[in-house]
Amino acid sequence: MLMRNSILWAANNGTLRRQVMRSRLARPVARRFVAGETAMQALETTAQLNAKGAHVTLDYLGENVTSAAEAAAVRDTYLGLINEITQRSLDCNVSLKLTALGLDIDHDTCWANLRAILQAAQPHDLFVRLDMEGSAYTQTTLDIFEQMFVGEGFRNVGVVLQSYLYRSANDVERMNELGARVRLCKGAYKEPSTLAYPDKADVDRNYRELARRLLCYGNYPGLATHDSAIIDWVKQFVRDERIGRERYEFQMLYGVRRDLQQQLIAEGHHLRVYVPFGEAWYPYLMRRMAERPANLLFILKALRHR
Ligand SMILES: Cc1cc2nc3c(=O)[nH]c(=O)nc-3n(C[C@H](O)[C@H](O)[C@H](O)COP(=O)(O)OP(=O)(O)OC[C@H]3O[C@@H](n4cnc5c(N)ncnc54)[C@H](O)[C@@H]3O)c2cc1C
């Protein structure tokens, strides 16, 4: 826990970020978890993953932008991506963070950018997932989602719920009522025990319970986890309940448990790989370190062998 907290602290430390990102060695090492810095690299990776039978979601890295110009640049990157994905007929959708579209600046900026992306994606039936960030953004993200899904009638948008948050049980109910598509994950941010289960056993238990409700009553949930015990439980549950494979998908992060990814595909499950790209890879990489400090060893070893 101490290690996880220290790494999550480092994820938000500006000085450290600048130092790591300046280091010539860090960038190639980040490639294990990040498809590259350009959209072209990400699209090539997508084609390779598609060839192996995986669906993909592309994420342009970046969060907490502070100017309208930066937010507009993120929006334009997504518009370009949507165009390329459809031109190349890739099996791919997109994931984005609302703070990358200007949520910290003002809601109108964020709304306008998101609307432009949803409008561009809609005619191609291309799905747009709103990633879930730290708990300071949970309610706003869900409000903006409802505004788009219910208020403006975009059906190509979905959300993420985190099993570490106490509130997620209610949020699952609400999303099931709406028929909204949910990605379920455990949650990657540092949260207080007033809002989130401090014990991993409770987070895992809640994951199963929320997955059960989404599988039984939800709309094509994305079960995002590398936890093989949970994955085995899901496989058994869907067998017992006769839930077809067209009703859910597994999701995993690029570069994580590639063995398990291939196994699920070989077994005939839908598997979507979350492929991040872009120059702002530092906080993303640090969150992956926090999830599995052994990744630090992987990085240190890679640095030693270069
Ligand atoms: C597709 C996808 C989208 C996500 N989107 C969000 C989001 O929008 N918001 C959010 O807060 N979180 C998101 N996450 C991250 C998630 O919340 C967890 O932090 C992360 O998935 C680790 O939890 P786990 O379910 O894999 O289980 P854990 O219990 O953390 O891990 C189970 C096992 O998986 C393996 N593993 C897990 N993480 C790693 C890693 N980084 N490197 C190597 N092995 C690993 C290890 O073998 C570990 O023992 C997403 C995760 C995925 C897979």
Ligand as a Chemical Component Dictionary entry (heavy atoms), coordinates in Angstrom:
data_LIG
# 
_chem_comp.id                   LIG 
_chem_comp.type                 NON-POLYMER 
_chem_comp.pdbx_formal_charge   0 
_chem_comp.three_letter_code    LIG 
# 
loop_
_chem_comp_atom.comp_id 
_chem_comp_atom.atom_id 
_chem_comp_atom.alt_atom_id 
_chem_comp_atom.type_symbol 
_chem_comp_atom.charge 
_chem_comp_atom.model_Cartn_x 
_chem_comp_atom.model_Cartn_y 
_chem_comp_atom.model_Cartn_z 
_chem_comp_atom.pdbx_ordinal 
LIG C1  C1  C 0 -9.380  -1.737  -20.438 1  
LIG C2  C2  C 0 -9.161  -1.032  -19.141 2  
LIG C3  C3  C 0 -9.640  0.248   -18.973 3  
LIG C4  C4  C 0 -9.471  0.900   -17.754 4  
LIG N1  N1  N 0 -10.050 2.145   -17.585 5  
LIG C5  C5  C 0 -9.983  2.715   -16.368 6  
LIG C6  C6  C 0 -10.679 3.926   -16.102 7  
LIG O1  O1  O 0 -11.361 4.495   -16.963 8  
LIG N2  N2  N 0 -10.574 4.450   -14.855 9  
LIG C7  C7  C 0 -9.836  3.846   -13.862 10 
LIG O2  O2  O 0 -9.815  4.352   -12.740 11 
LIG N3  N3  N 0 -9.163  2.714   -14.109 12 
LIG C8  C8  C 0 -9.206  2.143   -15.333 13 
LIG N4  N4  N 0 -8.538  0.970   -15.538 14 
LIG C9  C9  C 0 -7.547  0.487   -14.557 15 
LIG C10 C10 C 0 -8.184  -0.378  -13.489 16 
LIG O3  O3  O 0 -9.004  0.410   -12.664 17 
LIG C11 C11 C 0 -7.120  -1.068  -12.617 18 
LIG O4  O4  O 0 -6.323  -0.117  -11.993 19 
LIG C12 C12 C 0 -6.237  -2.025  -13.375 20 
LIG O5  O5  O 0 -6.920  -2.695  -14.388 21 
LIG C13 C13 C 0 -5.642  -3.082  -12.425 22 
LIG O6  O6  O 0 -6.648  -3.830  -11.851 23 
LIG P1  P1  P 0 -7.000  -5.340  -12.250 24 
LIG O7  O7  O 0 -8.450  -5.421  -12.418 25 
LIG O8  O8  O 0 -6.204  -5.764  -13.417 26 
LIG O9  O9  O 0 -6.683  -6.160  -10.946 27 
LIG P2  P2  P 0 -5.453  -6.238  -9.951  28 
LIG O10 O10 O 0 -5.973  -6.941  -8.757  29 
LIG O11 O11 O 0 -4.802  -4.913  -9.777  30 
LIG O12 O12 O 0 -4.454  -7.159  -10.723 31 
LIG C14 C14 C 0 -4.724  -8.531  -10.968 32 
LIG C15 C15 C 0 -3.540  -9.125  -11.689 33 
LIG O13 O13 O 0 -3.433  -8.524  -12.990 34 
LIG C16 C16 C 0 -2.075  -8.301  -13.327 35 
LIG N5  N5  N 0 -1.879  -6.835  -13.476 36 
LIG C17 C17 C 0 -2.727  -5.853  -13.101 37 
LIG N6  N6  N 0 -2.240  -4.642  -13.428 38 
LIG C18 C18 C 0 -1.056  -4.867  -14.016 39 
LIG C19 C19 C 0 -0.073  -4.021  -14.589 40 
LIG N7  N7  N 0 -0.196  -2.702  -14.612 41 
LIG N8  N8  N 0 1.038   -4.610  -15.109 42 
LIG C20 C20 C 0 1.190   -5.948  -15.120 43 
LIG N9  N9  N 0 0.283   -6.799  -14.589 44 
LIG C21 C21 C 0 -0.822  -6.267  -14.051 45 
LIG C22 C22 C 0 -1.255  -8.890  -12.218 46 
LIG O14 O14 O 0 -0.976  -10.229 -12.550 47 
LIG C23 C23 C 0 -2.192  -8.827  -11.038 48 
LIG O15 O15 O 0 -1.888  -9.768  -10.062 49 
LIG C24 C24 C 0 -8.743  0.272   -16.713 50 
LIG C25 C25 C 0 -8.277  -1.027  -16.883 51 
LIG C26 C26 C 0 -8.480  -1.690  -18.060 52 
LIG C27 C27 C 0 -8.009  -3.106  -18.187 53 
# 
loop_
_chem_comp_bond.comp_id 
_chem_comp_bond.atom_id_1 
_chem_comp_bond.atom_id_2 
_chem_comp_bond.value_order 
_chem_comp_bond.pdbx_ordinal 
LIG C1  C2  SING 1  
LIG C2  C3  SING 2  
LIG C2  C26 DOUB 3  
LIG C3  C4  DOUB 4  
LIG C4  N1  SING 5  
LIG C4  C24 SING 6  
LIG N1  C5  DOUB 7  
LIG C5  C6  SING 8  
LIG C5  C8  SING 9  
LIG C6  O1  DOUB 10 
LIG C6  N2  SING 11 
LIG N2  C7  SING 12 
LIG C7  O2  DOUB 13 
LIG C7  N3  SING 14 
LIG N3  C8  DOUB 15 
LIG C8  N4  SING 16 
LIG N4  C9  SING 17 
LIG N4  C24 SING 18 
LIG C9  C10 SING 19 
LIG C10 O3  SING 20 
LIG C10 C11 SING 21 
LIG C11 O4  SING 22 
LIG C11 C12 SING 23 
LIG C12 O5  SING 24 
LIG C12 C13 SING 25 
LIG C13 O6  SING 26 
LIG O6  P1  SING 27 
LIG P1  O7  DOUB 28 
LIG P1  O8  SING 29 
LIG P1  O9  SING 30 
LIG O9  P2  SING 31 
LIG P2  O10 DOUB 32 
LIG P2  O11 SING 33 
LIG P2  O12 SING 34 
LIG O12 C14 SING 35 
LIG C14 C15 SING 36 
LIG C15 O13 SING 37 
LIG C15 C23 SING 38 
LIG O13 C16 SING 39 
LIG C16 N5  SING 40 
LIG C16 C22 SING 41 
LIG N5  C17 SING 42 
LIG N5  C21 SING 43 
LIG C17 N6  DOUB 44 
LIG N6  C18 SING 45 
LIG C18 C19 SING 46 
LIG C18 C21 DOUB 47 
LIG C19 N7  SING 48 
LIG C19 N8  DOUB 49 
LIG N8  C20 SING 50 
LIG C20 N9  DOUB 51 
LIG N9  C21 SING 52 
LIG C22 O14 SING 53 
LIG C22 C23 SING 54 
LIG C23 O15 SING 55 
LIG C24 C25 DOUB 56 
LIG C25 C26 SING 57 
LIG C26 C27 SING 58 
# 
